[in-house]
Amino acid sequence: MILPLLAEIGGSIHIGLAALGAAIGVGLIGMGASAAVGRNPGAATPILVQAILAIAFAEAIVFYALYLAPH
């Protein structure tokens, strides 16, 4: 009775881990971007573009995990 429940939890834990990793990645990207703009305010636009691209790539990991989720 407990075995199917454990199999379902084990099969879907990669989604939670991917979301956790993406959240940590987005936080680190934001921290780095704000520190970089603080050091050089004149370069805010290129830093913002790079940060948005990096955040999009970090969030894509969650979408891959959701796509690979067992049905």
C-alpha positions, 0 to 999 in steps of 0.5 A, spaced: 500 500 500 505 504 501 509 502 495 505 506 490 505 512 494 513 512 494 513 511 487 509 517 485 513 521 490 520 519 487 517 519 480 515 527 481 521 529 486 525 531 480 520 537 479 521 540 486 528 539 485 528 543 479 524 548 481 528 549 487 534 550 483 531 555 478 529 559 484 536 559 487 539 560 480 534 566 479 536 569 486 543 569 485 542 572 478 538 578 481 544 578 486 549 579 481 546 583 477 544 588 482 551 588 485 554 589 478 549 595 477 551 598 483 558 598 481 557 601 474 550 604 474 552 606 466 552 599 464 545 598 467 541 596 460 546 591 458 546 588 465 539 588 465 539 584 458 544 579 460 540 578 467 533 577 463 536 572 459 540 568 464 533 568 468 529 565 462 534 560 461 534 558 469 526 558 469 527 553 462 529 548 467 523 547 470 519 547 464 523 541 462 522 538 468 514 539 468 515 536 460 518 530 463 514 528 469 510 522 469 503 522 467 
